Amino acid sequence: MHRPEESDPDYQQFYFLMNAPALYNAAATAAELHLFQFLSEHPGSEFEEIHKFTELPSHQLRVLLHGVCAVGRLKRVDGGYHNSRVAADLLASDSPDSWAHTLIGWKEIYYPAFVHLTEALKADTNTALAAHPGDEPTLHKRLTRNPELEGLFHRAMASFTLASIDDLVDREEFSGVTRLLDIGGGDGTTTVRLLERYPQLSSTIFDQPSLCRIAGTTDAGNFPDRIELHVGEFFDDPFPAGADAVLFSHVLGIFSEEQILTLLKKAYDVLPEGAGYASTTTTSRTTRRRAYSEPGSACTSTPSPAAREWHIPPGTTRHGCAKPVSPTSRPFRNSPSSTGSTSEPNSAQRTSMSR
């Protein structure tokens, strides 16, 4: 009798989903063991050679190799193992942009949190934080108690950023910026790439104390005259003044609508007339960015500085500029405490803005 799951892609996807945790962790473990790097240097290695390199028990290694082959990251040809094209491209080095760092970061930090998802949704709070010592309200702050895990987390974030940063760096608007404020700039990965590209640019990285210390030990240290590290908390401390552009790179997406508007208002308050901000989020290797705002463009505030309104008309896309609208269109204000708006923008309507 014909079984629909044998040919139905929906069934096949479901069965893959059921095995995904095991397959993901097999690939992440191979990355931790530097197996992809080994096979890059020794392609076609047979089982005994890999056994000698990893020093794993034979049965456990056989299971691991079977899993990594099943997920398509390794292939076995005539008894020898080879990296897949994707593994060779993304996982076979220890460079800062290797996705191996992201795989390991997810395995050690994010995957353990997923078991709390149902509980967290019901409680409307991050119950997974209990796994990390401390009473700080965010993961970033609690990780400061564990420097080894914090370093792993930021290597993963740097890898994730570097895999998608070219699209941001290529934005021609940065050629007109002289002083950037990089909110949540972390170890300086994004700032460094921008400074390498734009010689007129200097940057202030605004982040919590431990991350500013980390930035001082990375490539950010190669630009002592062009990078300033400013310690502070996003919501508790004022943003430093003096910048003519503000960057939120992989920052806003983790916050609520109200918190996002609070941060955008703080950015607005420290920017001079005609300045703008850019915000990026990332899916896979493609940077999904809200358009950078310029003076005189469609993404401008209303003429009255006191009003500080941006009009988000129906149909505005997540990554596009707000278009000029008639006075009858419904606005939302950039301050959460403002009144006069009948609806908050949803995630598909957020856009960039200029002063």
N, C-alpha and C positions, 0 to 999 in steps of 0.2 A: 504494500500500500504506500502511496506517495505521502511523504511527510512534508508539510509546507515549509518547515524550518530549513530544509535542505537547500532551498532555492530562494527563500524570501529574505531579502537583505535586512528587514526589520528584525527577524528572528536572529540572524547572524550578528547584528549589532547588539542585541540583548545578551547573547552568549558571550560576546567579547566583553560587554560591561560586567558580567558576572566574574570574569577572570581578570579584569583590569587591575585590581589592587595587587594581585600576585605578579602579574606581568610588569607593572610599573616598578614594583620593588625589586624585581629581578634585574631590571635595567639599571636602577639606582645603585644597587649593590655592586653590579659590575663596574659602575663608574667609581664607587668608593675603593674597589680593589685595583683600580687603574688597568682594568682588563682591556678597555678600548685603546688606551695608550700602548699597551704591550703588543696588541695585534697590529697596531699601526707600524710599530717598529719591527715586528716579527710576523708578517702576514703568512697565513697557511700553517701556523703552529698546530701541532696535534695535541691530543688530550694530555699526554704525559708532560709535554713542555709547559702547558698551561698549569698543570697540577704542580709542577716544580716551582713555577713563578708565584702562584697564589698561596701555596702551602695549605690548601683546603683538603679535608678528607675526600677521598675519591667519590663516594656516593653523593655527598653534598655538592661537589663541583659539577658532577654529571647533571644533577637536577637543575642547578643554576644555569648551566650552558643550554639545557633544553628550554628553559624559560626565556632566556634572552634570544635564542633562535626563534622561538614561537612568536615573540613580539616583533621580530623582523630586524633587530639591531645587530645580530650576527648571522652568518650563514656558514654552513659546513659543506665543503667541497672536497671530495676524495679524501676524507678523513681529516682534513685541515680546516681550521676556523679562520674566517675573515670578517672584518668589519663590513657592515652594510654601507652603502653610499652615505646615508644620513649619519650613521655613527662616525664614519671617517671625517665628515664635514663638521659635525657639531660636538662630538664627545671625545675625540681621540687626542686632545691636548689638555694641558693644565694651564693654559693661558687664561687671563681674566675674562675673556669673552666665551669661554667654553661652556656649553650648556650642561656639562657634567656638574658644575657648581650648583646650578639651579635644580637639577635632579636630586642631588644630595640634600640641598636645603629643604626642598619639599618633603623628602623622606623623613628628615630629622625634626622638622618644625611644624609643617602644615599637616602632614598625614596624621600624626597623633592627635591633632585637634579635631579632625573630621568625625571622630567617634562621639564627640559631644554635640554634633550638629542639631539633633532633635531636641535635646535638652536646652541648648542655647536659644533656639528659635522660640521655644515655649516660654523661657524665662526672659526673653528679650535682653539678653546680656551675654557677654563672652565668657561662658562657664569654663572654657578650655584654659583660661588664664590660671586656674587653680593648679595646673600641672607645673607652673613656674613659680618658684619662691618669691615672696614679696607681697606688698599691698598696693603697688603702683597700678594705675587703671589701664595701662596699655602694655601690649607685648614688647614694644620697643624699649620701654622703660625697665621692664622686668629682665630683659635680656642683658642689661648692664650688670646684673649680678653674676652672669655666667659669660665671661669674656670669650671663652672658646666657642660657645654656641652663638654668641653675638657676632663673632668674626665669620663663622660659617654662614649666618644669615646674610651678612652684608656682601660676602663673596657671591652668594646666590643672586642678590639684588643687582650687583654690579654686572654679572653675567647677563641677567635678564635685560638690563638697561642697554648694554653694549650691543646686544643682538638686534636692537630696534632703533638705535640712536641716530643712525645716518639720516633717516628721514627728517628728524628734528634739526640736526646740525645743518642740513641743506636749506633750511628756511632762510630766504634772502633777507627777511626783516632783521635778522641779527646783525647784518652788516651796518645798520644804522644805530645800533645800541652801543653805548660806551660803558655803562655800569649796570650789571645784571644783579638782581636779588634772587638767589636760588633757594626757594623755600623747601625745607626738607632735603637739602642737597646731599645729605649723608656723607659718604666717603669722598665725594667730589667727582665721581665718575662723569656725570653729565657736564659739570662746569669745565673740567679739564678738556673734554673733547671740543667744547665750544671755544675755549681759549686757544686751543691749537689751530682752530680754523680761522678765528677772527682776531687778528693782532691788536686791534684797537680796543678790544673788550677786556674789562676786568669784572670780577664777580665777588659778591658777598654770599657765603654759604650760611644759611640760618638753620640751625638744628640743635638738638639736645647735646649736653656736654660730652657724653661718651662718643658720639658720632663726630663731633668736631675734633676730638683727640685722634680718632681713626683717620680722618681726612688729613691730619698733619703728618701721617706716616705713609701716605699713598702718593700717587703721582701729583696730587695737588701741591705737594711740597716743592715741586719743580717750578712753581709760579709764586714765589714769596712776595713779589711786588704787585701781583695782579689778583691774588686771592686773599680775601679777609674772612676769617672764621668768626661768626657771631653766635654766641651761645644763647639759646632761649627756647621757650615752649610756645608752640603754635598759638594756643588760645590764651595763654596767661600773660605773655609778654608782647610789647609792641614790636612791629616789624621795624628794622632799621631804615632810616630815610636815606636819600641820596641816589637811589637807583632810577634809571629811566625805563626799566622793564622788569617785570616780576615773572618768574618761572615756577610753575607747579608741575613737577615731573613725577608721575606715579604717586601722587599725593592725594588729590581730591577724591578719588574714587572710593576710598575706604571710609569716608565720612558721610553723615546724614545730610539731607538737603539743607537743614538749618545751619549745620556746622560749615558746609561749603560756602554758603552765603556770608557767614561771619568772616571766613578767611578772605573771601573776595573783597569784602568791605575794608578789611584791614589793608589789603594790597592797594585798593583804590585810595585810601587815605594817605598813603606815603608816596604816591606817584605824582609827579608834576603834570601840568596840563600837557596833553598830547601824547603821554606815554601809554603803554599797553601791557597786557599780560598774555602769556601763552600757557596752555595746560595740555599735558599729554597723558594718554592712557595707552596700554599696549595689549594686543591680542596676537598670540603667536609671534611671528617675526615682523609684523607690520605695525607701525606706529599709528594709532588712531588719535589724531590731534584736533583740538579745536583751533579754528583759524586765528592767527595772530591779528590783533586789532591795530589799526593805524588811524591817526587823525584824519578826519574828512571821509573815512570809509563808511560803509553801511553799519559797521559795528561801532557806533559812537553813542555817547550818552546824550540825553536830551539837553537842549541849550541851557537850561537853568541848573547851575551847579548845586543849588539847594535841593533840587528834586532828586537828583542822583537815581534816575530810573533808566532801566533798559527794557525795550519793548521786545517781547518774544512772541511773534505772531504764530498762529496755528500753522503747523506744517514745517516749522523750522527744524532742521536736522540736528542731531547731536553734535556734529562736527562743523557745522556751517556758521556763517555770520547771521546775526539778526538783520532783517531787512527793514528799511524805513516803513513805518506804519502810520495810519491815520490817527488822529487824536482819540478816536472812538475805540481803538484796539486796546485790549486789556494788558496793562503792564505788570511786571513784578518788580519789586524794589530790591536793591542789593543789600539792604539791611533787614535782618530777620525781625526786628522790632517795628519796622515801618508798617503803616496802615494804608488802606486804600486799594489793596490788591485783592481780587476776588478768588484768585487761584495761585497756588505755588507751581513753578515749573517742574515737570517731571524730568527724569534722567535723559529722555530723548530730546528735551528742549533746552538744556543748558548750552550756553554759548560763551564765547570770549567777549571781552568788552574793553574799551579804552576810555581813558579819562577825558 
